[in-house]
Amino acid sequence: MHAALSHMASLGVLQRLVPEFGALLHRVPAEIVHEYTIGEHSLLVLRNLEEMRAQKETLYSGIWSSIRDPAALYLAALMHDVGKLAPDGQHLEAGAETAESVARRLGFAESSITAIGFLVANHHIMYETARRCDVTSGHTVSEFAQKVGDVHLLRMLFLLSVADALSVGQAAWADMQRRFLEELYFVAEADLMGPKQPEDGSERAERYRRRLTRELSLANLPDALVHEHCEVMPPSYVLNTPPERIAEHIEAVISVRKGKPVVRLHEDIRDHVTDLTVCTYDKGPGLLSRIAGVLFALDITVHSAAVFTRVADDAIAIDTLSIDYLRGRLPYFKRKEVETELIRVLTGKSSVKELLKSRGKIVQPVPVRSIQLLGRHSESHSVIEVKAEDVDGLLYHITRTISRLGWNILSARITTLGHQAIDSFAVVDPARGRLRSTAASILKQALEERKS
């Protein structure tokens, strides 16, 4: 499909058949992340879709095999950015109308035309939700799943979103977006295919807790500790953490109670990233900031973070971060540095300030481009988005400032587009839950102040 359409475009045939697409071949997009014209990018999306379909025994080929209308997905991919030709900036709505018109002219069935219009109008929604929101939040997942409404549309939207992300030309950025999209896909699919009777996240979590307790009790872990861990962790953790990783966390809790914080690194064989897990006592706001400070000192890049604290008397935190070094998995010497320095900071043998000084690292306030308190993604916490120049130490500076304001960070999504960082944080105010409407301006002022 991609080779044929590309050849047709080189001969001018595709432009004659679909003149709406022909205008895209020489239009350069405004977004700095793209390296191709809109038309070239769209053809790359098609190529990625074909490659995903041809893979053997992968997530993508498995989903492809369930697609009922491949032609509709291909046309949606070809036309997904056609609305960028619209002069009023409403490119999603305009693109959907144009794509539907083209599909109707080409003889597509009405059901296919509806699907194409939906995919073009909503091709950003999955990426934006996965990048901005805490996908472990049941509210977020249900809201997204409701917008999609159908598991078959979800599968098409997922494949289109991944193919789109992989077509921007920045491999490291695209890999993390694909990872975020996969996380959202699995929980959204479960929501759409789950029981239709009323059941909230806590009820589903309780059923899953009972099953986990039975499974993990067979892993040579004390029954009482397995039951306790499943009871004191939030529903989002129980529902979205693999059982084998939960077993590792329980073992880490045992170690922490013996006075030994745990730092573990796992390689993701599909991506150029390493998963870092830190388990230690949570002594209030600032743990993620200290972790980010150590990683900044060691020149480690952070892409995402999920933060959980057991709701128990000993308040043990389990933080998981996706990291890389020079856009690749951590080599052995960096793994040892991360383990050693994190343990030293967590046990009080060193401090982030001392480590930064020894490494010649200086944290400077960064003028932020914008800070936005996003919509009601959860009843229990807020999501705040920070756009700023991507400079060394930015994540440490932001998380340190948030902790100084007394807010707890539940999760973070770190995205870099060119030289701009777009970082989203799920944040809770311990005193009142969701942040006040003035939180964005308070954080902006605090970030731009000079503090040591």
N, C-alpha and C positions, 0 to 999 in steps of 0.2 A: 504493500500500500504506500509506504513512505517513498520507496524508490520510484514507483510509478508516478506518484503525484509530483515529486521533485523533478522528474524528467519532463512531465507535462508542463510544469512551471517554467523550466528552462526553454521550452519550445513556444511558450506563450499560449498553449492550449488551455491550461487550467484557468488562466485569467479570462479567456473567452467564455468558458463554461460558468465560472463563478467570478464575475468581475469585482464583487465585493471583497474577495480575497486578494485579487491582483493588486489592489491599492495598498495592501499591507506589506508587500514585498520590499518596498523602499522606504517605509515609514519607520523611523528610529523611535523606540519607546522613551518616555521621560524618566523611567525608573533607572537609577544608577546601577542596579544589580544586573541588568540585562546587558549582554554583549553582542546581541544580534538584532537585526530588524524584526519588526513584529511578525512579518511573514516567515522569515527564517526560523524564528523561535517556534512558531506554530508547527512548522514542518518537523522540527526537532521533537516536539511533543508527540507527534505521530510516530516518529521513529522509536521513541522511548516506549510508547504503548506496544508497538510490535515486538520490541525486544523483551518486554515484560511478559508478553503472551507466549513467546517462544521458549522462555526459561523452563527447565524441567524440575518439577517437584519443589516449587517455591511458593511462597505466599501469593505472589502476584499471578503466577500461572494458574494457581488454584482458584483464585477469584475470577480470573478471566474465563475459566471454563464454565462459570455460572452466569456469564453475561448473556442475556437473551437477545439483545439487539446490538451487535458489534458495530454495524454501520452507523447507528445513531451516535455511538461513542466516538467513532472516528470523525464524523462530521462536526460534532461538538468540539473536539480537539482542534480541528482545522480552523473553526470559526470562533474559538473562545475569546479572542482578543479583538474581534472585528469592531466592537463598540468603541475602541480607542480612536476611531476615525470621527466619532461624534464631536461636534464643536462645543457642546454644552458641558462636557465633563461627566455626564451620566452614562459612562460607557457600558455598565453592566446591563441596564435596562435596554439601552439602544442596541447593544450587541445581541441580546436575546431576541428582540424583534427582527433584526436582520437575519439571524441564523434561522429562525422559524420560517421567514419568507423564502430563504434559499432552500430549506428542506422541503417546503411545500412545492416549490418550483421543480425540484428534482424528483418529486413523486413519492416522498416518504409518507407512511401512514400517520394518521393523526396522533396515535399514541407515541410514535417515535418523535414527532414534531414537538409534542409536549415535553418529552424527556430532554430533547436537545435544548429547548428554551430554558428549562430548569437548570441544566448543567452550565450553560453559558451565563445565565443570570446569577448563578451561585458558585461559580468556580473559585471564588476567593473565600467562601464561608468556612470551608473545612480548614484551610491553611490558617486563617485568622483565628479561629477557635483554638486550634492546636497550639498556635504560637502564643496567644495572649492569655489563655485561660488555664485554670487548674483542672485537668481532665480527670483527676480523681474525685472531683466534686460531682455528686449525683445530680445536683441541680443543673450544672453546666451540660452534662451529658444528655439529660432528658430534654433540655431546651434545644440542643443541637439536633437530637434525634427527631424531635417533633417537627422541626423545620424541614428536615429531609423527608420524613414521613413514610418511607418505603425502603426496605433493605436492598432491593435491586438498584434503586437510585443511589443509595449509599455506596454500593460497590462500584458503580460507574463513576461517581463523584470522587471516590478514593483513588481509583486508577488514574483519573484525569489529574487530580491534585498532585499525586506523586510524579507523574510524567512531566507536569508543568514545573514542579520544583527542580527536577533533574535537568531541566533545559535552560537554566538561567546562566550557566557558565562558570559558577563558583562551586567547586566540588565539595569543599568543607561545609559551606553553608547548606548546600542541597542535601548532604547526608543527614544533617541534624533535622532539617525540615521533614525529611522522609521518616525519620524516627518518631518525631512528634506526631505526624499523621498516622502512623501505624498504631501508636498508643490510643489515639482518639478513635480510630476505626474499630478496634477490638471492643472497646467499652460501648460504643454507639451500636454496633451490631448486636451485642448482648442485650442492649436496651430494646431495640426494635424486634428482636426475636424472642424476648423473654415473655413470661406470663402476662396476659392482658388484664388480669384482675388487679384491683388496686393493691399496691404493695410498695412501701417506701424503701429507701436504701438500707435503713437499719434492719428491716425485716429480712431482706435478702442477705444482708451481712450476717445476721444471726443464724440463718440456715447454713450459710457457707462456713461460719465459725465452727458449727457442730461437725461438719464434714472434715474441715481442716484438723480439728482436734483428733478425730479418729485416724486420719492419715499420718499426722506428725507424731502421734503416740507410737507408731510403728518404727520411727526413725531413731530409736534408742534415746529419746528425750523424755524427761520426767513428765508424767501425765499432768501433774498439778501445774507445772511451769508452762506447758503448752496451753492448757486451759486458761491460765491467767493472762498469758500474752495475747491470746485471741480476744479476751474480754477487755483489756485495757488499751487496745489499739483502735483507732477510729474505723468506721465502716469502709471508707475509701481505701485505706491501707489493706484491710482484710480482703476486699473484693479485687484489688488490682495488683497484688504482689504475688509472684509465683510461689508455690508451697516450698520449693527447695530453697528459695531466698529467705522465706520466713523462718525456716529451720536454722539457717545460718545466723539470722538475727537473734533467735532465742539463745543460741550458743554464745553470741556476742554479749547478750544481757548477762549471762552467767559469768562471763569474764569481767565485765564492768563491776558487778557486785563483789568481785574479789579484788577490786582496786586496779584493774588493768583496762584502760580504754582500748577500743579495737579500731584498727584502720585496715581495711581490706580493699584490694584492687582486682577487678575482673576485666578481662579483655572481651570486647564484642567482636567476634570473628567476622561479622558482616560489615562493620564500620571502622573508621579510623579513630575510634574513641575508646577510652577506658572508663569503666564505671568504678567510682570511689564510694565506699561506704564507711561512715564514721559513726561509731556507737560510743556514747559517753554520757555522763550525768549532765542534765540540762539545768544550768544555773541562771536561767533567765535570758532575755534578749541579748544576742551577740554571738552565739555559737557559730552560725553561718558566716558571720563577719570574720571571726577568727580563722575559720577554714579558708575563706576567700583570701584573707591576708597572707596566709602561708603559701597558697597556690600562686598568688601574685609574686611573692618573693622568689619563687622557684620557676617563674616564667611559664606557668601552666595556664592554659585557656579553659574556662568553664563555659559549658553550653546549656546546662540545665541543672536544677537542684530540686529535690523533694525532701521536705523536712517533717519528721513525725516525732512526737514526744509521747511516751506511754503515760496514760492517765492513771498514775499510781503514786504511792507515797514516795518512791525513790526517783521519780521523774527522769527516766533514762531516755535520751534522744537517739533516734536512728536517722541519720541524714545520708542521702544518696545523691551524688553528683556525677554528671557526664563530663569528662575532661579529655583534653588532648595536649600533646607537646609538639610544636612545630607542625601542626595539622596532621598528626599521626598518633598512633597508640604510644603509650609511654615506654621508652626503653628501660632496660633493667636498672641502670644507674639512677634514672629519674624516679622510678618506683621506690627504690630504697630511700632516696632523698625525701619524697613525699611522706612515706611511712615514718621515717625518723623525725622529721621536723614537726609533723602533726602531733606525734606522741609527746614530744618535748613541750609543745605549747599546751596541749590538753592536760598534761600532768603538772604544769606550772614551772618546769625547769627552764623555760624560756618564754618570751612573749613575742607577739607579732611585731611590736615596735622594735625590739632588739634584732629580730631576724631581718626585718626590712632594712635596718641601719647597716647590718653586717653585709647585706647584699647590695648596698648602694641604691636602694629603691626609695623614691620620693613620691608621696601622694599629694597631688595638687588639686584644689577645687576645680571642677570643670563646669563652664557655663553650659547649662542644659538647654536643649532646643525646645523641649516641651515636656510637661508632666501632665498626665491625664488620669483622672479617677474614672475607671471604666464602669459600664452598666452593672446591673444587679446580677452578677454571675453566681452569687451565693447569698444566703440569708445570714451566714455565720461569719463571713470575712469579705474583704474588699480586694479588688484587683487594681493595681496602680501601674501605669506604663510610663517609663522614662526614656526619652529620646535624647541622646547626647553624642558628642564627638567620641569616637572609639579610641580611647587612649589607655595606656598601661595603668592598671590599678583601678579602672572605673568600677568594676563590680565590687571590689573591696570598699571603695569610697562610698558607693550607694548603700551597701549592706551595713557598713559601720554607721552611717548617718541614720538609717532606719532604726537600728538598734538603740542609738542615742536618743531617739524620739520615744523610745519605750514600746515600739511595735514589734510584734513577732512575725517573722517571715515563714510561711507555710510551704511555698514553692516558688521557683523562679524559672523563667524561660529567657535565655540569652540569645539574641539574634543580632548579627552584624551584617549590614548591607553597605558594601563599599567601606566608607570611613565613618558610617553612622551606626551607632548601637541603638537597638530598640529592645529594652529589657522590661519584662513584665513580672510583677511580684504579687503573689497572693499574700495579703497581709491582714493581721488581726490586732486589734487594740485589746490588750488583756482586760481593760476596765469596762469596755462596752461592746466588744465584738467588731462590727463594721466601723470603718474610719468615718470621721466627720467630713462634710462636704468641702471643708477648707484644707483637707489633708494635702492636696496637690500643691497648693501655694506654700504651705508650711514646709513641705519636703524640699521644694525648689529653693526656698530661702536658705534652709539648712545646708543644702548641698553646695551652695555658692559662698558660704562663709568659710573663712580660713581657720581651721582648727588643727592642732597637732594630734 
